[in-house]
């Protein structure tokens, strides 16, 4: 079995002399890093920026509650469905080529979102945007892996972590400012149009500075698997989001029940495809690893909790309490800072010493923060102030930081090295799927508690009550996550040199059947 460094050497690349060949090549790879990091930042900000503008979109475009859900859930669903396929397309046809196609498509989709004539066009454009992100994002770490030698990747991934933290903080604030400023009378539209100049510059510079690379042996595409996953999720999510508005018709229940049949067909098909050509979308043998199966369950359910919380939180502050987008965005700053600080602390100091107890403490902290939020909301009612939300948000943020940073390593710790790529891709996919499912469930746990015809005086109390009800469900989900975490390894695995690179980048040994995730 080759090491990660040897694996990198086998990849084809057009960078003259490799990453260490001269100052020109050195400058070129750092420019390439800046470009792919900008793209990753743009995708992350785009996810967080939309939530804060949702009430403005609903108000100005007269969008229904189900359309609001699909503006966010459609992106997550398309992103999840295309992640693994996007990574494999890059390995087959070249990471640079797919990255540039993805960023060009993402930029076009952003323009379509910004100029959407109605909510239906906005939903369709967001789905396209998610599909383009699924083509672009998997190439980021693969390009880094092919461009930088192993001894420099620690520094590079440290920068990547900082970018993620910056995106988490700046996304809601940027969304709030762009919405509040109402540039050129465009209301919410600049949150999407801001991607246009960034995307064009990244496309031009990317063509010049990013070096092409491919996997020596790339897996085949599993488009049937992608179609089955997408169909199953649509059959589950569409009735959830539309059911309340339509009076929960019989076809909705039949569709949700039918989604289980589609997923069963998916499992049977993936088994046959694995036996036939060794390139399934989902490597089912991974689920025989107890820690991986438990970790996938945690990722999925955690995505559900986050999908519910962030949407109802935004609606509670801006529609229920009547706050401006800027006030709501500033209220979330303590949460983002707490997530970033706790994430860094957990990986560097706590997990090496306490192992999975850190993740379980994170789940309990998040539960405590949610319960504190319910108590504060009920106690202060419509007069609650941002500073009174700070304590529950900081507690929740610290808990989330303890989970998100070390979870991937805990899930992958017992996974065979040759399947590291497939496992990494599957982790990211199920988290996005969980997020889409959580957004779909908002119709049940939040909108289901709000009456159809409310007077102006009834709107605030109704949204506050629905917010508390939804947070009760989030707390219950977090308790479930805490219990499932007992199946994770007690301590992180002691990786040999090179294995970490595979886990982070989604690369596996080129001599093994699984190459990418």
C-alpha positions as MATLAB code, in Angstrom:
seq = 'XXXXXXXXXXXXXXXXXXXXXXXXXXXXXXXXXXXXXXXXXXXXXXXXXXXXXXXXXXXXXXXXXXXXXXXXXXXXXXXXXXXXXXXXXXXXXXXXXXXXXXXXXXXXXXXXXXXXXXXXXXXXXXXXXXXXXXXXXXXXXXXXXXXXXXXXXXXXXXXXXXXXXXXXXXXXXXXXXXXXXXXXXXXXXXXXXXXXXXXXXXXXXXXXXXXXXXXXXXXXXXXXXXXXXXXXXXXXXXXXXXXXXXXXXXXXXXXXXXXXXXXXXXXXXXXXXXXXXXXXXXXXXXXXXXXXXXXXXXXXXXXXXXXXXXXXXXXXXXXXXXXXXXXXXXXXXXXXXXXXXXXXXXXXXXXXXXXXXXXXXXXXXXXXXXXXXXXXXXXXXXXXXXXXXXXXXXXXXXXXXXXXXXXXXXXXXXXXXXXXXXXXXXXXXXXXXXXXXXXXXXXXXXXXXXXXXXXXXXXXXXXXXXXXXXXXXXXXXXXXXXXXXXXXXXXXXXXXXXXXXXXXXXXXXXXXXXXXX';
ca = [
       0.000    0.000    0.000;
       1.417    3.379   -0.988;
       1.677    6.372    1.263;
      -0.259    9.561    0.637;
       2.868   11.264   -0.675;
       3.406    8.462   -3.172;
      -0.247    8.681   -4.107;
       0.116   12.338   -4.934;
       3.126   11.641   -7.075;
       1.173    9.262   -9.289;
      -1.371   11.916  -10.240;
      -1.038   13.669  -13.578;
      -0.477   17.402  -13.335;
       0.593   20.164  -15.730;
       2.528   22.087  -13.064;
       6.142   22.148  -14.331;
       8.456   20.335  -12.003;
       5.844   19.820   -9.303;
       4.975   22.076   -6.405;
       8.508   22.734   -5.272;
      10.051   23.580   -8.636;
      11.209   27.166   -8.466;
       9.778   30.473   -7.335;
       7.445   30.859  -10.351;
       5.762   27.543   -9.620;
       5.691   28.439   -5.930;
       3.891   31.734   -6.610;
       1.543   29.979   -8.991;
       0.376   27.405   -6.449;
      -0.271   30.054   -3.795;
      -2.330   32.022   -6.298;
      -4.212   28.800   -7.060;
      -4.818   28.309   -3.338;
      -6.225   31.829   -2.998;
      -8.592   31.195   -5.923;
      -9.996   27.875   -4.682;
     -10.299   29.250   -1.132;
     -12.261   32.204   -2.522;
     -14.620   29.793   -4.257;
     -15.074   27.786   -1.055;
     -15.722   31.012    0.851;
     -18.249   32.111   -1.772;
     -20.171   28.836   -1.447;
     -20.172   28.951    2.364;
     -21.274   32.577    2.500;
     -23.988   31.895   -0.071;
     -25.527   29.282    2.233;
     -25.481   31.495    5.337;
     -26.317   34.757    3.559;
     -29.653   33.496    2.216;
     -31.181   32.643    5.607;
     -30.971   36.212    6.847;
     -32.674   37.513    3.669;
     -35.508   34.946    3.642;
     -38.074   37.260    5.355;
     -37.285   40.019    2.849;
     -37.762   37.575   -0.035;
     -41.035   36.351    1.449;
     -42.301   39.887    1.981;
     -41.307   41.372   -1.382;
     -42.042   38.391   -3.620;
     -45.127   37.174   -1.725;
     -43.580   33.708   -1.485;
     -45.522   30.976    0.261;
     -44.094   29.167    3.274;
     -43.335   26.079    1.161;
     -41.491   28.224   -1.411;
     -39.414   29.718    1.400;
     -38.459   26.217    2.480;
     -37.527   25.194   -1.063;
     -35.318   28.251   -1.570;
     -33.026   26.731    1.053;
     -33.883   23.018    0.865;
     -33.623   22.915   -2.944;
     -30.015   24.097   -2.765;
     -29.137   21.540   -0.064;
     -30.830   18.701   -1.959;
     -29.088   19.434   -5.276;
     -25.763   19.914   -3.485;
     -26.114   16.597   -1.624;
     -27.219   14.624   -4.665;
     -24.297   15.820   -6.788;
     -21.360   15.877   -4.357;
     -19.922   12.415   -4.962;
     -20.574   12.541   -8.704;
     -18.955   16.000   -8.864;
     -15.826   14.637   -7.205;
     -15.643   11.687   -9.580;
     -16.153   13.885  -12.640;
     -13.140   15.910  -11.514;
     -11.006   12.791  -11.168;
     -12.047   11.570  -14.622;
     -12.001   14.787  -16.650;
      -9.650   16.959  -14.596;
     -10.152   18.901  -11.343;
      -9.286   22.271  -12.886;
     -11.765   21.778  -15.727;
     -14.614   20.782  -13.396;
     -13.752   23.555  -10.934;
     -13.936   26.192  -13.674;
     -17.166   24.718  -15.072;
     -18.604   24.662  -11.564;
     -17.671   28.234  -10.725;
     -18.953   29.460  -14.107;
     -22.251   27.640  -13.554;
     -22.462   28.891   -9.965;
     -21.979   32.464  -11.174;
     -24.677   32.101  -13.860;
     -27.060   30.519  -11.347;
     -26.372   33.398   -8.930;
     -27.340   35.864  -11.676;
     -30.554   33.913  -12.311;
     -31.322   34.025   -8.578;
     -30.645   37.759   -8.439;
     -32.875   38.504  -11.414;
     -35.583   35.942  -10.576;
     -38.971   37.246  -11.713;
     -40.981   35.185   -9.224;
     -40.529   32.699   -6.354;
     -40.763   29.708   -8.713;
     -37.830   30.972  -10.775;
     -35.862   31.644   -7.605;
     -36.422   28.085   -6.351;
     -35.353   26.624   -9.730;
     -32.264   28.869   -9.820;
     -31.309   27.848   -6.284;
     -31.516   24.175   -7.273;
     -29.223   24.919  -10.231;
     -26.886   26.810   -7.898;
     -26.684   23.797   -5.578;
     -25.910   21.487   -8.504;
     -23.098   23.802   -9.660;
     -21.715   23.984   -6.118;
     -21.639   20.169   -6.110;
     -19.433   20.354   -9.212;
     -17.165   23.076   -7.791;
     -16.693   22.344   -4.083;
     -15.295   18.759   -4.259;
     -12.454   19.992   -6.462;
     -11.186   22.476   -3.856;
      -9.436   20.044   -1.508;
      -8.475   17.746   -4.396;
      -6.679   20.647   -6.108;
      -4.920   21.491   -2.840;
      -3.911   17.842   -2.438;
      -2.482   17.683   -5.969;
      -0.723   21.063   -5.720;
       0.929   21.040   -2.279;
       3.359   18.480   -0.830;
       2.294   16.599    2.300;
       4.496   18.602    4.699;
       2.768   21.887    3.705;
      -0.822   20.693    3.811;
      -1.179   21.228    7.566;
      -0.588   24.955    7.078;
      -2.934   24.996    4.071;
      -5.773   23.241    5.877;
      -5.278   25.584    8.822;
      -5.938   28.466    6.423;
      -8.971   26.599    5.117;
     -10.334   26.314    8.663;
      -9.861   30.044    9.162;
     -11.751   30.736    5.929;
     -14.622   28.524    7.120;
     -14.765   30.409   10.415;
     -14.680   33.769    8.642;
     -17.492   32.661    6.335;
     -19.639   31.571    9.271;
     -19.280   35.001   10.888;
     -19.408   37.224    7.810;
     -22.228   35.490    5.888;
     -25.154   36.590    8.084;
     -23.662   40.060    8.579;
     -23.052   40.557    4.860;
     -26.564   39.342    4.088;
     -28.020   41.707    6.673;
     -26.074   44.701    5.361;
     -26.894   44.046    1.702;
     -30.577   43.617    2.553;
     -30.688   46.715    4.770;
     -28.858   48.933    2.298;
     -31.362   48.065   -0.463;
     -28.769   48.884   -3.131;
     -30.322   50.479   -6.241;
     -33.738   49.531   -4.868;
     -32.966   45.839   -5.437;
     -34.028   44.757   -1.912;
     -32.669   41.191   -1.308;
     -31.231   40.624   -4.800;
     -27.650   41.857   -4.098;
     -27.072   38.835   -1.814;
     -26.883   36.785   -5.022;
     -25.547   39.417   -7.434;
     -22.453   39.947   -5.262;
     -21.266   36.536   -6.509;
     -21.008   37.794  -10.088;
     -17.793   39.880   -9.903;
     -16.201   37.363   -7.523;
     -17.059   34.463   -9.823;
     -15.822   36.207  -12.978;
     -12.471   37.134  -11.378;
     -12.039   33.599   -9.957;
     -12.798   32.133  -13.395;
     -10.248   34.351  -15.176;
      -7.490   33.817  -12.599;
      -8.301   30.135  -12.222;
      -7.693   29.497  -15.923;
      -4.238   30.997  -15.554;
      -2.966   29.792  -12.199;
      -4.655   26.482  -11.352;
      -2.830   23.404  -12.617;
      -4.760   20.479  -14.080;
      -4.699   17.134  -12.298;
      -6.533   13.828  -12.599;
      -6.734   10.628  -10.584;
      -4.636    7.770  -12.038;
      -7.667    5.477  -11.848;
     -11.043    7.108  -11.396;
     -14.256    5.284  -10.561;
     -17.128    5.213  -13.023;
     -20.150    7.433  -12.580;
     -23.228    6.020  -10.886;
     -25.943    8.189  -12.400;
     -28.647    5.627  -11.591;
     -27.651    5.834   -7.927;
     -27.827    9.637   -8.039;
     -31.273    9.470   -9.675;
     -32.588    7.043   -7.041;
     -31.266    9.150   -4.141;
     -32.774   12.312   -5.610;
     -36.121   10.636   -6.346;
     -36.347    9.147   -2.849;
     -35.609   12.476   -1.181;
     -38.066   14.362   -3.399;
     -40.811   11.826   -2.641;
     -40.149   12.437    1.058;
     -39.534   16.195    1.071;
     -42.165   17.475   -1.343;
     -45.162   16.154    0.653;
     -43.570   17.423    3.877;
     -43.245   20.975    2.561;
     -46.584   21.135    0.713;
     -48.674   18.854    2.925;
     -49.837   21.493    5.420;
     -50.915   23.931    2.698;
     -52.792   21.206    0.800;
     -54.513   19.722    3.845;
     -52.299   16.605    4.010;
     -53.773   14.727    1.011;
     -53.588   10.935    0.655;
     -51.050   11.126   -2.175;
     -48.631   12.843    0.200;
     -48.664    9.918    2.630;
     -48.343    7.448   -0.262;
     -45.378    9.408   -1.632;
     -43.577    9.443    1.720;
     -44.199    5.707    2.136;
     -43.021    5.129   -1.435;
     -39.727    6.894   -0.679;
     -38.832    3.972    1.604;
     -39.354    1.608   -1.345;
     -37.094    3.765   -3.536;
     -34.331    3.710   -0.910;
     -34.680   -0.080   -0.650;
     -34.271   -0.298   -4.446;
     -31.204    1.961   -4.120;
     -29.598   -0.415   -1.602;
     -30.252   -3.461   -3.849;
     -28.920   -1.633   -6.906;
     -25.779   -0.441   -5.114;
     -25.020   -4.009   -4.001;
     -25.271   -5.223   -7.592;
     -23.184   -2.349   -8.932;
     -20.470   -2.931   -6.336;
     -20.274   -6.583   -7.374;
     -20.344   -5.736  -11.092;
     -17.792   -2.920  -11.495;
     -16.735   -1.784   -8.004;
     -17.940    1.802   -8.448;
     -21.197    2.291   -6.500;
     -22.355    5.711   -5.416;
     -22.625    4.414   -1.846;
     -20.049    1.892   -0.584;
     -22.435   -0.221    1.520;
     -19.646   -2.286    3.073;
     -18.678    0.798    5.068;
     -21.826    0.427    7.147;
     -20.422   -2.797    8.606;
     -18.004   -0.555   10.520;
     -19.889    0.290   13.718;
     -18.313    3.708   14.275;
     -18.917    4.749   10.658;
     -22.566    3.687   10.684;
     -23.106    5.543   13.969;
     -21.242    8.584   12.665;
     -23.358    8.717    9.505;
     -26.466    8.589   11.714;
     -25.071   11.453   13.818;
     -24.233   13.532   10.721;
     -27.688   13.004    9.239;
     -29.608   13.804   12.420;
     -27.308   16.742   13.205;
     -28.058   18.128    9.735;
     -31.787   17.811   10.493;
     -31.391   19.784   13.743;
     -29.412   22.560   12.051;
     -31.824   22.714    9.104;
     -34.734   23.282   11.473;
     -32.987   25.744   13.787;
     -31.466   28.248   11.388;
     -34.594   28.814    9.314;
     -37.024   29.126   12.241;
     -34.545   31.310   14.140;
     -34.420   33.814   11.268;
     -38.212   33.858   10.879;
     -38.675   34.268   14.641;
     -36.421   37.320   14.840;
     -37.490   39.120   11.680;
     -41.142   38.150   11.236;
     -42.147   37.312   14.793;
     -40.219   40.013   16.660;
     -40.208   42.451   13.748;
     -36.454   43.034   13.876;
     -34.499   44.377   10.914;
     -32.184   42.046    9.000;
     -29.175   43.927   10.423;
     -30.326   43.538   14.016;
     -30.936   39.830   13.441;
     -27.532   39.426   11.775;
     -25.698   41.147   14.630;
     -27.561   38.991   17.156;
     -25.987   35.901   15.590;
     -22.382   37.127   15.910;
     -21.807   35.635   19.427;
     -23.010   32.277   18.109;
     -20.571   32.301   15.162;
     -17.636   33.383   17.322;
     -18.413   30.658   19.872;
     -18.531   28.012   17.123;
     -15.143   29.061   15.733;
     -13.438   29.292   19.129;
     -14.802   25.973   20.402;
     -13.956   24.197   17.134;
     -10.293   25.187   17.385;
     -10.109   24.282   21.058;
     -11.772   20.898   20.600;
      -9.427   19.640   17.880;
      -6.175   20.959   19.322;
      -6.653   20.461   23.073;
      -9.694   18.472   24.114;
     -10.266   15.589   21.693;
      -6.702   14.182   21.939;
      -7.221   13.910   25.701;
     -10.921   13.149   26.159;
     -11.956   11.575   22.842;
     -15.653   11.169   22.101;
     -16.641   12.722   25.452;
     -15.933   16.092   23.806;
     -18.515   15.411   21.096;
     -21.038   14.194   23.668;
     -20.389   17.285   25.784;
     -21.057   19.322   22.651;
     -24.433   17.645   22.152;
     -25.363   18.288   25.795;
     -24.182   21.904   25.588;
     -26.255   22.485   22.473;
     -29.266   20.932   24.227;
     -28.718   23.200   27.238;
     -28.413   26.247   24.965;
     -31.653   25.342   23.168;
     -33.505   24.897   26.471;
     -32.113   28.232   27.721;
     -33.324   29.859   24.512;
     -36.834   28.423   24.995;
     -36.850   29.730   28.585;
     -35.591   33.208   27.597;
     -38.100   33.465   24.744;
     -40.990   32.432   26.976;
     -39.874   34.661   29.868;
     -39.414   37.887   27.903;
     -41.985   37.330   25.165;
     -42.097   40.014   22.500;
     -39.847   42.329   24.546;
     -36.791   40.060   24.374;
     -33.581   41.904   23.466;
     -30.520   40.663   21.536;
     -28.332   40.686   24.665;
     -30.805   38.356   26.373;
     -30.257   35.863   23.557;
     -26.467   36.025   23.874;
     -26.046   33.404   26.631;
     -28.083   30.621   24.971;
     -26.452   31.387   21.616;
     -22.923   31.224   23.065;
     -23.724   27.932   24.822;
     -25.216   26.520   21.618;
     -22.268   27.774   19.552;
     -19.719   26.226   21.911;
     -21.566   22.912   21.752;
     -21.720   23.021   17.972;
     -17.979   23.780   17.758;
     -17.228   20.740   19.925;
     -19.119   18.587   17.417;
     -18.450   19.883   13.899;
     -14.649   20.008   14.020;
     -13.783   16.515   15.384;
     -16.798   14.572   14.098;
     -15.405   13.673   10.669;
     -12.210   12.238   12.160;
     -14.227   10.227   14.692;
     -16.443    8.813   11.949;
     -13.484    7.849    9.751;
     -11.194    6.533   12.479;
     -12.073    2.843   11.951;
     -12.704    3.028    8.195;
     -10.227    0.977    6.092;
      -7.697    3.210    4.411;
      -8.688    2.138    0.899;
     -12.233    3.435    1.474;
     -11.301    6.814    2.987;
     -12.319    8.686   -0.178;
     -15.761    7.106   -0.473;
     -16.403    7.562    3.238;
     -15.449   11.252    3.177;
     -17.751   11.951    0.265;
     -20.608   10.078    1.922;
     -20.221   12.043    5.179;
     -20.579   15.375    3.381;
     -23.498   14.056    1.332;
     -25.594   12.784    4.248;
     -25.040   16.004    6.193;
     -26.514   17.993    3.310;
     -29.344   15.479    2.960;
     -30.097   15.820    6.666;
     -30.118   19.585    6.274;
     -32.619   19.332    3.403;
     -34.804   17.001    5.468;
     -34.681   19.384    8.435;
     -35.774   22.258    6.208;
     -38.640   20.096    4.985;
     -39.685   19.311    8.554;
     -39.990   23.041    9.308;
     -43.429   22.803    7.710;
     -44.469   20.358   10.431;
     -42.697   21.592   13.567;
     -42.923   25.359   12.926;
     -45.452   26.407   10.287;
     -47.845   23.742   11.543;
     -48.116   25.711   14.812;
     -49.010   28.987   13.075;
     -52.585   29.769   12.118;
     -53.478   30.504    8.496;
     -55.230   33.823    9.118;
     -53.518   35.994   11.719;
     -54.116   39.619   12.553;
     -51.103   41.919   12.881;
     -51.263   41.602   16.679;
     -51.339   37.810   16.513;
     -48.327   37.329   14.240;
     -45.622   37.988   16.861;
     -46.977   35.719   19.631;
     -47.802   32.989   17.077;
     -44.257   32.970   15.687;
     -42.729   33.066   19.181;
     -44.854   30.093   20.239;
     -43.979   28.190   17.043;
     -40.284   28.980   17.598;
     -40.384   27.502   21.103;
     -42.212   24.425   19.796;
     -39.636   23.906   17.027;
     -36.771   24.305   19.506;
     -38.344   21.581   21.639;
     -37.972   19.242   18.666;
     -34.368   20.384   18.144;
     -33.587   19.604   21.801;
     -35.080   16.110   21.423;
     -32.967   15.495   18.298;
     -29.805   16.610   20.134;
     -30.495   14.168   22.972;
     -30.800   11.418   20.352;
     -27.454   12.510   18.873;
     -25.855   12.281   22.332;
     -27.057    8.686   22.720;
     -25.932    7.583   19.240;
     -22.464    9.020   19.940;
     -21.816    6.151   22.376;
     -21.143    4.027   19.267;
     -18.263    6.301   18.205;
     -14.670    5.323   19.138;
     -13.632    6.368   22.664;
     -10.423    7.991   21.437;
      -9.328    9.204   17.992;
      -7.233    6.760   16.015;
      -3.483    7.321   15.910;
      -3.038    7.842   12.182;
       0.228    7.043   10.517;
       1.776    9.752    8.368;
      -0.188   10.243    5.163;
      -3.518    8.819    6.265;
      -4.716   12.213    7.448;
      -4.188   13.585    3.960;
      -6.452   10.921    2.502;
      -9.165   11.556    5.039;
      -9.143   15.321    4.629;
      -8.982   15.419    0.857;
     -11.165   12.463    0.082;
      -8.274   10.673   -1.676;
      -7.554    7.004   -1.291;
      -4.727    4.730   -2.330;
      -4.483    4.598   -6.153;
      -3.774    0.857   -5.975;
      -7.127    0.280   -4.329;
     -10.558    0.268   -5.999;
     -11.828    3.399   -4.220;
     -10.103    6.599   -5.277;
     -12.287    9.557   -4.550;
     -15.218   10.722   -2.543;
];
